[in-house]
C-alpha cells in the first residue's frame, strides 16, 4: 500500500519530498512477502465468499463486481509502470494463472451454477466458463479430479486470464525505482516511536534506527500509515478523533507447500472451494500455483489460527496493547458474539499434519503427507468497528481511516488487500489531496496512470473492454 501511494504521488508531482519508513531491515517482508499471502490477483473470479448465497437460494454478486473493477484499476496502474520501464518484465511479478472454483455435492453444484448464471450476465465476467463434465475437469485441473469417484457430483468455473501476483517482488521493484529518484528517502530498521500533530496541522514523526540507536525527527505535511497489522497501533498513537472505537482481531495463517517438480508441473491454476461453516473468509480453501521469486510451487490452505500478534514479527502483547477505553466495549462485544469463530481458530491451531493433508485430499485425492511441508503465512488483523449502539462489529474487508483535515490516513483490514491497492490509494489521494486532485494537471496525469479514472468499469462495458485488452496484453495475461 505505501509503495503504491508513494509511486502514485511521485508520478503526480515529482517535486514532493517523500520518506518511506520501514521497521524491518528489508522492504515487503511482512504481509506483502510472497509466502505471507495467497498471491491471488483477487478479482472475484474464483473466491466464492465474494458472492454469498441468500436465504432464498439466490446469489448476490455486487461485491464481486466491485472487487473485479478495483483489481482492473491495479492492472491499469501496473501496465503504465511497465510501459514506462519503471517495472521490469511482467513475469517477474505477475503470471497468467487461470482462476477456478470447484465444488462437490448437490448443494455445492447448485450454488456454483447459480453463481455462474448471475455473473456471466455481466460484462466483467462474460468470459467465465462452467462445467460439470469430468473430461473437461481433467483438462482444467488434473490433480483435482484424478482418481476421484466418478459418481460424485462436481462442478467448476474458470476464467483463463486470472493472475498469480508476487506482491513482494512487485513492491520491492517499485521501491527500488523510487530510490533512484530525487526527494525520496527509504529508512530501514526504523520503527516509529513518536507521532504527534503540531498546532499548524503538520505532523512530528520520530523514528529510531534499531542498528545505530540514533533517533531522527522530521516534520510531515501528510502521513500515511500502511503498516499492515501494525497500522492500528500507529493510528492510535496519532490520537485523531477518527481512530476512536477501532480495534483489531488478529488471525494467523499457515500453508501446506509442495515444491516437487513432478507434482508442481501437473497443476497450473488457482482452485478455490467453499469455506467450512464457521470459518473466517480468509480461510477459504484453495490449491494454488505460485511463482515466488521466480520459483514455482503449489500451496494449499490457508489454515487459520488464533494469535495475539499483529505482525508476523510482532509481539505477543500487540493485542493487549491495542486496548483503549474507547474500543474496550466494541472488542468485548465482538469477543462475546464470535465464540464460534474463536473455537474454530483454536481448533485449527491443534490440527496435525495428517489432518491438514486430509483437508487437501478434497482438492488433490492422491496427496501424500511426505510431499507437503507446513509454512507460516502472514498475520491478518481484521477490523473491529464500533457500531452506533456502542458495541462492536467484526469486519473482514479493508477500510481507510482519514483525519478530517486530510493530513493523515491509515489503511486497516485484510481481504482483498494488496490486489486493490491502486484503487485504495486513489481513495487516499482524493480524500487527503482533494484540492490538488481537482486541478487539470493532476486530473490528466491520473488518467494516464489509470485510464478508467473517473468512470465506472461496472457500468461502462466499452471502457472495460478497452482497458482490459491493454492490460492483458501489456502484463502478458491474455
C-alpha positions in Angstrom: 0.0 0.0 0.0 2.7 2.5 1.0 4.8 1.7 -2.1 1.7 2.2 -4.3 0.9 5.5 -2.8 4.5 6.7 -3.0 4.7 5.7 -6.6 1.4 7.5 -7.5 2.4 10.7 -5.7 5.8 10.6 -7.5 4.0 10.3 -10.8 1.6 13.1 -10.0 4.1 15.6 -8.6 7.8 14.7 -8.8 8.7 17.7 -6.6 7.2 16.2 -3.5 9.6 15.1 -0.7 8.7 11.5 0.3 10.1 9.5 3.1 9.2 5.8 3.5 9.8 4.3 6.9 10.1 0.6 7.4 10.6 -1.2 10.8 12.3 -4.2 9.3 15.7 -4.3 7.5 14.1 -5.2 4.2 11.1 -3.9 2.2 7.9 -6.0 1.9 8.8 -8.8 4.3 5.6 -8.8 6.3 2.1 -9.3 4.8 3.4 -8.3 1.3 6.0 -11.0 1.1 5.2 -13.7 -1.4 5.0 -16.5 1.2 2.8 -14.5 3.5 -0.3 -14.1 1.3 -2.3 -16.1 -1.3 -0.8 -14.2 -4.2 -4.2 -14.3 -5.9 -5.0 -11.3 -8.0 -8.3 -11.0 -6.2 -10.9 -10.3 -8.9 -13.9 -12.2 -7.7 -13.5 -14.9 -10.4 -12.9 -17.8 -8.0 -13.5 -16.5 -4.5 -16.9 -17.9 -3.5 -17.1 -15.8 -0.3 -17.4 -12.7 -2.5 -20.8 -14.0 -3.8 -22.8 -15.1 -0.7 -25.9 -17.2 -1.0 -29.2 -15.6 0.1 -31.8 -17.3 2.2 -34.0 -17.9 -0.9 -31.2 -19.7 -2.8 -30.1 -16.7 -4.9 -26.6 -15.4 -5.1 -25.5 -11.7 -4.6 -22.8 -10.5 -6.9 -22.4 -6.8 -6.0 -19.2 -7.4 -4.0 -17.6 -9.5 -6.8 -18.4 -6.8 -9.3 -16.8 -4.1 -7.1 -13.6 -6.1 -6.4 -13.2 -7.0 -10.0 -13.4 -3.4 -11.1 -10.9 -2.4 -8.3 -8.4 -5.1 -9.5 -8.7 -3.7 -13.0 -7.5 -0.4 -11.6 -4.4 -2.1 -10.2 -3.8 -3.8 -13.6 -4.0 -0.5 -15.4 -1.5 1.1 -13.0 0.9 -1.7 -13.2 0.6 -1.7 -17.0 1.5 2.0 -17.1 4.6 1.3 -14.9 5.7 -1.5 -17.2 5.2 0.7 -20.3 7.3 3.4 -18.7 10.1 1.0 -17.9 9.6 1.6 -14.2 8.6 -2.0 -13.5 10.5 -4.9 -15.1 9.4 -7.7 -17.3 5.9 -8.5 -16.1 6.6 -12.2 -15.4 8.9 -11.1 -12.6 5.9 -10.2 -10.6 2.7 -11.4 -12.3 1.9 -14.5 -14.2 -1.2 -15.8 -16.0 -2.8 -18.4 -13.8 -6.4 -19.5 -14.5 -8.9 -18.8 -11.7 -11.2 -21.7 -11.0 -13.9 -22.5 -8.5 -14.5 -26.2 -7.6 -17.4 -27.7 -5.6 -18.8 -31.1 -4.9 -22.2 -32.4 -3.7 -25.7 -31.4 -4.8 -25.9 -28.2 -2.8 -22.4 -27.1 -3.9 -23.1 -27.7 -7.5 -26.5 -25.9 -7.4 -24.8 -22.9 -5.7 -22.0 -22.7 -8.2 -24.3 -23.0 -11.2 -26.5 -20.2 -9.9 -23.4 -18.1 -9.2 -22.2 -18.6 -12.8 -25.6 -17.8 -14.3 -25.7 -14.5 -12.3 -22.0 -13.5 -13.1 -21.9 -14.3 -16.8 -24.7 -11.9 -17.5 -22.3 -9.0 -16.6 -19.6 -7.8 -18.9 -16.9 -8.1 -16.2 -17.5 -11.8 -16.1 -18.7 -12.7 -19.6 -15.7 -15.0 -20.2 -16.5 -17.3 -17.3 -16.9 -21.0 -18.2 -18.9 -23.6 -16.3 -18.8 -27.4 -16.5 -19.9 -30.5 -14.6 -18.1 -32.7 -17.1 -15.2 -34.7 -15.7 -13.5 -34.8 -19.1 -13.4 -31.0 -19.0 -12.1 -31.0 -15.5 -9.3 -33.4 -16.3 -8.0 -30.7 -18.7 -8.7 -27.8 -16.3 -7.4 -29.3 -13.0 -6.0 -32.8 -13.5 -4.6 -33.1 -9.9 -8.1 -32.4 -8.5 -10.1 -34.9 -10.5 -7.5 -37.8 -11.0 -8.7 -40.9 -9.1 -11.8 -39.1 -7.8 -15.0 -41.1 -7.5 -16.7 -40.5 -10.9 -20.1 -40.9 -9.4 -19.6 -37.9 -7.2 -21.4 -34.8 -8.4 -18.9 -32.0 -9.0 -18.8 -28.7 -10.9 -16.3 -25.9 -11.7 -16.0 -22.5 -13.3 -13.0 -21.0 -15.0 -11.6 -17.6 -16.1 -8.4 -18.2 -18.1 -6.9 -14.7 -17.6 -6.6 -14.9 -13.8 -3.4 -13.9 -12.3 -0.8 -15.0 -9.7 0.9 -12.0 -8.2 4.2 -11.9 -6.3 3.4 -8.8 -4.3 6.7 -8.9 -2.6 8.6 -8.7 -5.9 6.2 -6.1 -7.2 6.7 -3.9 -4.1 10.4 -4.2 -4.0 10.7 -3.3 -7.6 8.6 -0.1 -7.1 10.7 0.9 -4.1 13.9 0.2 -5.9 12.9 2.6 -8.7 11.7 5.2 -6.1 15.2 5.1 -4.5 16.7 6.3 -7.8 14.5 9.4 -7.7 15.3 12.8 -6.1 13.5 13.9 -3.0 12.9 10.2 -1.9 14.4 8.6 1.2 14.0 5.0 2.4 14.6 4.4 6.1 15.0 0.7 7.1 15.2 -0.8 10.6 13.4 2.4 11.8 10.2 1.9 13.7 8.1 5.0 14.6 8.5 5.9 18.3 6.5 9.2 18.3 3.7 10.7 16.2 2.0 13.9 17.1 0.2 16.7 15.3 1.6 20.2 15.6 -0.6 23.3 16.0 -0.2 24.2 12.3 -1.6 20.8 11.2 1.7 19.2 10.3 3.0 16.0 11.9 6.1 15.5 14.0 7.4 12.0 13.3 10.2 10.4 15.3 11.9 7.1 14.3 14.7 5.2 15.9 17.3 3.3 13.9 17.5 -0.2 15.5 21.1 -0.7 14.4 22.7 2.6 15.4 20.3 3.6 18.2 20.0 7.1 16.8 16.6 8.9 16.6 15.5 11.1 13.7 12.7 13.6 13.9 11.1 15.2 10.9 8.0 17.2 10.1 5.5 16.0 7.5 2.6 17.7 6.0 0.9 14.3 5.3 1.4 10.9 6.9 0.1 7.6 5.6 0.1 4.5 7.8 0.3 1.5 5.5 1.8 -0.9 8.0 -0.5 -3.9 7.7 -1.3 -5.2 11.1 1.0 -2.5 12.6 -1.3 0.3 11.2 -3.8 0.2 14.1 -1.2 0.9 16.9 0.2 3.8 14.8 -3.3 5.1 14.2 -4.0 5.0 17.9 -0.7 6.8 18.5 -1.8 9.6 16.2 -4.7 10.4 18.6 -7.0 11.6 15.8 -10.7 11.6 16.6 -11.5 9.3 13.6 -9.4 6.5 15.3 -11.8 6.2 18.2 -13.6 2.9 18.6 -11.4 0.8 16.3 -9.9 -2.4 17.5 -8.2 -5.4 15.9 -8.8 -9.2 15.8 -5.6 -10.9 14.7 -5.6 -14.1 12.8 -2.6 -16.2 11.8 -2.2 -18.5 8.8 -0.3 -21.5 7.5 0.2 -23.1 4.1 0.9 -26.6 3.0 3.7 -26.3 0.4 4.8 -28.7 -2.3 7.9 -27.9 -4.4 8.4 -31.3 -6.1 8.7 -30.5 -9.8 6.9 -33.7 -10.9 3.8 -32.6 -8.9 4.0 -28.9 -9.4 4.1 -29.2 -13.2 0.7 -31.0 -13.2 -1.2 -28.1 -11.8 -1.4 -24.6 -13.3 -4.3 -22.7 -11.8 -5.8 -21.3 -8.6 -8.7 -23.6 -7.5 -10.9 -22.2 -4.8 -13.6 -24.0 -2.8 -16.2 -23.1 -0.2 -15.1 -22.2 3.3 -16.1 -24.6 6.2 -19.0 -23.5 8.3 -17.8 -21.0 10.9 -14.5 -20.3 9.2 -13.5 -16.6 8.5 -13.3 -15.5 4.8 -9.5 -15.7 4.8 -9.8 -19.5 5.4 -11.5 -20.3 2.1 -9.5 -23.4 1.0 -7.6 -23.2 -2.3 -4.9 -25.1 -4.2 -2.7 -22.6 -5.9 0.0 -22.4 -8.4 2.5 -19.9 -7.1 5.5 -18.2 -8.7 7.5 -16.6 -5.9 10.9 -15.1 -6.6 10.8 -16.8 -10.0 10.3 -20.3 -8.5 7.1 -22.4 -9.0 5.4 -24.1 -6.1 2.0 -25.4 -5.0 0.3 -24.0 -1.9 -2.8 -25.3 -0.2 -4.7 -23.6 2.6 -4.7 -21.3 4.4 -5.1 -22.9 7.8 -6.1 -20.2 10.2 -5.0 -19.9 13.8 -5.5 -17.7 16.8 -2.7 -15.3 17.8 -2.3 -12.1 19.8 0.4 -10.7 17.4 -0.5 -8.0 15.0 2.6 -8.7 12.8 4.4 -12.0 12.0 7.5 -10.4 13.5 5.4 -8.7 16.2 4.9 -9.1 19.9 2.5 -11.4 21.8 1.4 -8.3 23.6 0.2 -6.5 20.5 -3.5 -7.3 21.0 -3.4 -6.3 24.7 -1.5 -3.2 23.9 -4.2 -2.1 21.5 -7.0 -2.0 24.1 -8.2 1.6 24.9 -11.0 3.0 26.8 -12.8 3.9 23.6 -12.5 0.4 22.0 -12.9 -1.8 25.0 -16.6 -2.3 24.7 -16.5 -3.0 20.9 -13.8 -5.5 21.5 -15.6 -7.3 24.3 -18.8 -7.3 22.3 -17.1 -8.9 19.3 -15.4 -11.5 21.6 -18.8 -12.3 23.1 -20.6 -12.7 19.8 -17.9 -14.6 18.0 -17.1 -17.5 20.3 -17.7 -20.0 17.5 -15.0 -18.3 15.4 -12.6 -18.3 18.3 -13.2 -22.0 18.9 -12.7 -22.7 15.2 -9.4 -20.8 15.1 -8.1 -22.6 18.2 -9.2 -25.9 16.7 -7.2 -25.1 13.6 -4.1 -24.5 15.7 -4.2 -28.0 17.1 -4.6 -29.8 13.8 -2.0 -32.4 13.0 -0.1 -32.7 9.7 -2.3 -35.7 8.8 -5.5 -33.6 9.4 -4.3 -30.8 7.1 -3.4 -33.3 4.3 -6.8 -34.9 4.7 -8.3 -31.5 4.0 -6.0 -31.2 1.0 -7.3 -34.5 -0.4 -10.7 -32.8 -1.0 -8.8 -31.0 -3.8 -6.0 -33.5 -4.5 -7.1 -37.0 -3.8 -3.7 -38.5 -4.3 -1.8 -36.2 -2.0 0.8 -37.8 0.2 1.9 -36.4 3.6 5.6 -36.7 2.8 5.3 -34.4 -0.3 4.0 -31.4 1.7 5.5 -29.2 4.3 4.0 -26.6 6.6 4.9 -23.0 6.2 3.8 -20.0 8.2 1.9 -17.3 6.4 1.4 -13.7 7.4 -0.7 -12.2 10.1 -4.1 -10.6 9.4 -5.7 -8.1 11.7 -9.4 -7.9 11.0 -11.2 -4.7 11.9 -13.3 -4.4 15.0 -15.5 -1.3 14.4 -17.8 0.4 16.9 -21.5 0.4 16.0 -24.0 3.1 16.8 -25.1 1.2 19.9 -21.6 1.3 21.4 -21.0 -2.4 20.7 -18.7 -3.8 18.1 -18.8 -5.5 14.7 -16.1 -7.7 13.2 -15.3 -6.6 9.6 -13.5 -8.7 7.1 -12.8 -6.1 4.4 -10.4 -3.2 4.2 -11.1 0.4 5.3 -9.4 3.7 5.0 -9.5 5.9 8.1 -8.5 9.5 7.4 -8.3 12.6 9.6 -10.9 15.3 8.8 -8.2 17.7 7.8 -6.7 15.2 5.3 -3.3 15.3 7.0 -3.2 11.6 7.9 -4.7 8.4 6.6 -4.4 4.7 7.6 -5.5 1.5 5.9 -6.9 -1.2 8.2 -8.1 -4.7 7.5 -7.2 -7.6 5.2 -9.1 -9.1 2.3 -9.0 -8.3 -0.6 -5.8 -6.4 0.4 -2.9 -5.8 -2.0 -4.9 -6.7 -5.1 -6.9 -3.5 -4.8 -4.0 -1.3 -3.6 -4.2 1.1 -6.5 -7.9 1.7 -6.1 -7.4 2.1 -2.3 -4.6 4.7 -2.8 -6.7 6.6 -5.3 -9.2 6.9 -2.4 -6.5 8.2 -0.1 -5.4 10.8 -2.7 -8.9 12.0 -3.2 -9.6 12.3 0.5 -6.2 13.8 1.5 -5.1 15.7 -1.6 -8.6 16.9 -2.5 -7.5 20.4 -3.8 -4.7 19.1 -5.9 -6.5 16.1 -7.5 -9.2 18.5 -8.8 -6.6 20.5 -10.8 -6.4 19.9 -14.5 -2.8 18.8 -14.3 -3.4 16.1 -11.7 -6.6 15.0 -13.5 -4.8 14.5 -16.8 -1.9 12.7 -15.1 -4.2 10.4 -13.2 -5.9 9.5 -16.5 -2.5 8.5 -17.8 -1.8 6.3 -14.8 -5.3 4.8 -14.7 -7.3 5.4 -18.0 -10.6 4.4 -16.4 -10.2 7.0 -13.6 -13.4 8.9 -13.1 -15.6 6.4 -14.8 -17.2 3.1 -13.7 -16.0 -0.2 -15.2 -19.1 -1.8 -13.6 -21.3 0.3 -15.8 -19.2 1.0 -18.9 -18.7 -2.1 -20.9 -16.9 -0.4 -23.8 -14.4 1.1 -21.5 -13.9 -2.2 -19.7 -13.2 -4.0 -23.0 -10.7 -1.3 -24.0 -8.7 -1.2 -20.8 -8.8 -5.0 -20.3 -7.4 -5.6 -23.8 -4.5 -3.3 -23.0 -3.7 -4.7 -19.5 -3.9 -8.4 -20.6 -1.5 -7.7 -23.5 0.9 -5.5 -21.5 1.1 -7.8 -18.5 1.1 -11.0 -20.7 -2.1 -12.4 -19.1 -4.1 -12.8 -22.3 
